[in-house]
Amino acid sequence: MNARLRLERASGRSPLAGYAVTTFDVDAADRDLGTDVTDALGEFEVTWYAPEAASQAERKLRFSVTGPGLNEPAETTIGIPADPQVPASQTVTTVPIPFPGREGL
């Protein structure tokens, strides 16, 4: 399975370009799915394995983000809808990232 995701600031919903995102599959014992860097639109792609019986269930993924304005990694966990019939290029899921003490920026 794969998903196209957009990293955004939690307040203001502005896209975050040039951030390193490491993804962990919470539903698979926190398996490290790798690190990607967001593009100019704040987007990145994640791929994971899901047995056919679970391939249409929501997948819980944890994201650890580093980049400009973050002194330490910011983390969030969200459920990603998984539908093998819909190509990742046709849908983008938002990943909101909090900026502690900087939400007004």
Secondary structure, DSSP 8 states (H G I E B T S, - for coil): -EEEEEEEETTT--B-TT-EEEEEEGGGTTEEEEEEE--TTSEEEEE----GGGTTS-EEEEEEEE-TT-SS-EEEEEEE---TTS-GGG-EEEEEE--TT-TT-
